[in-house]
Amino acid sequence: MFKINFGARSINAILIVFVWTQLISCSGTSRMAMEEIIIEMEKTACYGQCPVYTVKIDESGRGLFIGVENTAHLGLFSFRLRKEELNGLIASFERIRFFELKDRYYDYVTDLPTTYLTFRNGSREKKVMDYYGAPKELKDLEKSIADLVLSKRMRKVR
């Protein structure tokens, strides 16, 4: 009897995680497959009022904004980049030689948010953790992504 109940709980937990993952990956009626996401940026919390959110942009310019706290958009939103905007972001990654950056910029400092920036280009993928000490070019790219996305008209998904 115990094994049956344990199995049912495990299946329920797996189903809940699966449904939640599907909701997060949905953009209206279309979904963004992980293979299609070429830019992903996550901003984490600090002890103050730092915005906490994740941005995902696919190869066609479709995007998701997941606002967690301290941002005007709380919840899951979709947006769209024009082709020239997406191409401009891709060119910025190439201009700063993103694949040649360190994997992490960190020092023993407290109360800063962390930015995780991932870029996928063909078979290449790189994720950079920026907590402290990142080069100005990387900081500027993070800001340009945030400014561009937050300037977009967002449609609430849930």
DANOR-V640846 format. One record per residue. RES is the residue in one letter. PHI is phi in degrees with one decimal (NA if undefined). PSI is psi in degrees with one decimal (NA if undefined). BURIAL is b if it has 24 or more other C-alpha atoms within 12 Angstrom, else e. Layout:
RES/PHI/PSI/BURIAL + RES/PHI/PSI/BURIAL
This chain:
M/NA/-42.9/e + F/-60.0/-43.6/e + K/-62.3/-37.8/e + I/-64.9/-46.1/e + N/-64.7/-42.3/e + F/-61.6/-42.9/e + G/-62.9/-41.9/e + A/-64.2/-41.4/e + R/-64.1/-41.6/e + S/-63.1/-43.1/e + I/-64.9/-41.5/e + N/-61.0/-43.6/e + A/-63.0/-42.2/e + I/-63.8/-42.4/e + L/-63.6/-40.9/e + I/-62.2/-46.5/e + V/-62.1/-42.0/e + F/-62.2/-47.5/e + V/-63.5/-43.8/e + W/-60.3/-43.8/e + T/-61.8/-41.1/e + Q/-64.9/-39.3/e + L/-64.9/-42.5/e + I/-64.1/-35.1/b + S/-87.1/2.0/b + C/-89.8/144.3/b + S/-128.1/90.1/b + G/66.4/-125.9/e + T/-92.0/-12.3/e + S/-98.6/152.2/e + R/-115.0/152.4/b + M/-102.6/114.0/b + A/-77.2/147.3/e + M/-55.1/-34.4/e + E/-66.7/-24.4/e + E/-85.3/-19.1/e + I/-74.3/122.6/b + I/-108.6/-23.4/b + I/-131.2/130.3/b + E/-139.1/130.2/b + M/-133.2/128.3/b + E/-121.5/129.2/b + K/-111.0/126.9/b + T/-99.9/174.3/b + A/-76.7/163.2/b + C/-133.3/-176.0/e + Y/-74.1/-15.4/e + G/-100.4/-137.3/e + Q/-105.4/38.1/e + C/-66.9/136.5/e + P/-67.0/137.7/b + V/-120.1/116.7/b + Y/-162.5/167.5/b + T/-130.0/139.7/b + V/-121.0/134.0/b + K/-128.9/131.3/b + I/-128.4/130.3/b + D/-96.0/177.8/b + E/-67.5/-13.3/b + S/-100.5/-0.7/e + G/96.1/-0.1/b + R/-72.7/142.0/b + G/-137.5/156.5/b + L/-123.0/139.2/b + F/-122.4/122.1/b + I/-113.8/99.7/b + G/-89.5/125.7/b + V/-103.2/-49.8/e + E/-162.1/159.0/e + N/56.9/36.2/e + T/-139.6/153.3/e + A/-64.8/-24.1/e + H/-111.5/105.5/b + L/-105.7/128.2/e + G/114.5/-160.2/b + L/-105.5/124.3/b + F/-129.5/150.3/b + S/-112.1/154.4/b + F/-151.8/173.9/b + R/-138.3/134.0/b + L/-96.6/143.4/b + R/-71.4/156.5/e + K/-55.3/-43.1/e + E/-67.7/-31.1/e + E/-67.9/-45.6/b + L/-63.0/-45.0/b + N/-61.4/-35.3/e + G/-64.6/-41.2/e + L/-64.7/-45.1/b + I/-59.9/-42.9/b + A/-61.8/-35.5/e + S/-65.6/-41.3/b + F/-60.0/-43.1/b + E/-68.6/-39.6/e + R/-61.7/-39.5/e + I/-88.5/4.8/e + R/53.1/58.2/e + F/-53.8/-40.6/b + F/-69.1/-12.8/e + E/-97.1/-5.8/e + L/-69.9/161.2/b + K/-63.9/157.4/e + D/-74.2/-25.9/e + R/-150.1/142.7/e + Y/-119.0/114.1/b + Y/-152.8/146.9/e + D/-150.1/168.3/e + Y/-83.7/77.0/e + V/-126.6/147.7/e + T/-108.6/161.0/e + D/66.3/38.7/e + L/-116.0/147.4/e + P/-75.7/157.8/b + T/-109.0/140.3/b + T/-114.2/126.2/b + Y/-106.5/123.0/b + L/-123.0/123.7/b + T/-118.0/137.6/b + F/-132.8/129.8/b + R/-117.6/127.4/b + N/-137.4/102.8/b + G/66.3/-126.5/e + S/-89.6/-2.7/e + R/-92.7/140.6/e + E/-145.2/138.4/e + K/-144.8/139.5/b + K/-121.4/129.6/b + V/-117.0/131.7/b + M/-98.5/122.9/b + D/-117.9/102.2/b + Y/-106.5/-46.7/b + Y/-159.4/137.2/e + G/90.3/14.0/e + A/-72.4/153.2/b + P/-65.5/153.2/e + K/-55.5/-38.4/e + E/-61.0/-39.1/e + L/-69.2/-44.0/b + K/-58.6/-43.5/b + D/-63.4/-39.7/e + L/-64.6/-44.4/b + E/-58.2/-43.9/b + K/-66.1/-40.4/e + S/-67.2/-35.7/e + I/-63.8/-49.3/b + A/-60.3/-47.1/b + D/-61.7/-44.6/e + L/-63.5/-49.0/b + V/-63.7/-45.2/b + L/-71.0/-15.3/b + S/-83.7/-10.2/e + K/-80.2/153.6/e + R/-74.6/122.5/e + M/-106.5/141.2/b + R/-113.3/123.4/e + K/-67.0/126.4/e + V/-92.9/-43.6/b + R/-161.2/NA/e
